[in-house]
Amino acid sequence: MLRFNFENAVDFIGKAKVDSYIESNKNLLQQLFKEKEEDPERVFGWFDVEKWTAPDLVNQIKRKAGEIQEKADAFVLVGVGGSNNGARAVVEALAKNSKVEVVYAGNNLSSIRVHELLEKLKGKSVYIDVIAKNFETLEPGLSFRILRRFLREQHGENFSERIVATGTQGSSLNRLADENGYLFLPFPADIGGRYSVLSPVGLLPVAAAGIDIDQMILGAREMELEIKKAPFHNNPAVTYAAVRSCLEKQGFAMEFLSFFEPDLECFAKWWVQLFAESEGKDHEGLYPVACSFSEDLHSVGQYIQNGKRDLSELFLQVEAVEQDYVVKPDDRFKDGFDYLDGKTVKEINDIAFRATVKAHIDGGIPCSVITLPKLTPYYFGQLFYFFQFACYLSGTFIGINPFDQPGVEAYKNEMFYNLKSR
């Protein structure tokens, strides 16, 4: 299991204050932890991992992923935000040796990126998965239109067999799939995009990259059981949510997610979206920031150490790695780094991690640490479920709806007005 250490952050606030906060919200927590037998707002499909990971659906995903692994050189994930970030987090960390190259489209409006993508795909066996809950978002719609034509020109009249459409039942994407013979997978109507990675939205791209989705589902399910059975005062999701809420009440404005393993960079992007889109409403919420150390210690690290004291920090630390390297002595070259001789790169990285945590704590930053035994599908599943549940609690604690995103419509209204008026 993941290991959680919130001791420093709790001590910074005051253990009695955190305990009192949890106790004062006991009735609310009892309501939040209840199984969602009724879901009138259709937002709790993620709450029970098994709901959208039933064996028949998972087996269908595995069959298509097997076909892609066998026949494709490249698999294009067409989607933006929650339709992209969760799967991308796992693929970019774990699929380095995949037979199929996973590439991404529909997540920007750059003509340069479109050109580069089409050049990369020329002459290759290509499959695509267009993922959109309501298929009204511009970026995936534009990319799908371009890629459909590309597939038809490159693969001929049977190109439809190479397209997967992941959308909601009754949507225009569902209609297009039925009319054109695409495989249609459900984007659950009762899950928002940023909570959707443990559904067909995230599972097919991960499986297409050759990653074990059974282990990812198992990790999420075991984290779900752990959270739902743990008492409130000894529950990592409750403690994390309470710490975040207490810090915001004390005037804190930002939370940094920091890590010393670059393979977590795309996961951090998923985390940023989860909390920014869930809590950034009514002028509430901690602003989520991701830091990839040690690189960002040479830029943002200065602000963390000596800037405003309105930020907290959560570290993700990977305990074991698959590959390591021992630094060898080199007596012929006097570079001043002999103190590294005999140490492994992982050992050096861990020393930098511990030194950074200590320096930031000494500098007045409340710090917490989540330790992953290693980077595997199982532990990614645990991370996804933990943060989804904690975000649900944290948003509710500060009095906002953690499942809507009204602010993103403002720019869309203006953009579509200008696009359609020409």
Secondary structure as UniProt FT lines:
FT   STRAND          3..5
FT   HELIX           7..13
FT   HELIX           15..24
FT   HELIX           26..33
FT   TURN            40..41
FT   TURN            45..46
FT   HELIX           49..52
FT   HELIX           55..71
FT   STRAND          74..78
FT   HELIX           81..83
FT   HELIX           85..94
FT   TURN            96..97
FT   STRAND          101..105
FT   HELIX           111..121
FT   TURN            122..123
FT   STRAND          126..131
FT   HELIX           138..155
FT   HELIX           156..162
FT   STRAND          163..167
FT   TURN            169..170
FT   HELIX           172..180
FT   STRAND          183..186
FT   TURN            189..190
FT   HELIX           193..195
FT   TURN            197..198
FT   HELIX           200..208
FT   TURN            209..210
FT   HELIX           213..229
FT   HELIX           232..234
FT   HELIX           236..249
FT   TURN            250..251
FT   STRAND          254..259
FT   HELIX           262..264
FT   HELIX           265..279
FT   TURN            282..283
FT   STRAND          287..292
FT   TURN            293..294
FT   HELIX           295..298
FT   HELIX           300..306
FT   STRAND          311..318
FT   TURN            331..332
FT   HELIX           338..340
FT   TURN            341..342
FT   HELIX           345..362
FT   TURN            363..364
FT   STRAND          367..372
FT   HELIX           377..397
FT   TURN            398..399
FT   TURN            402..403
FT   HELIX           406..408
FT   HELIX           409..420
//
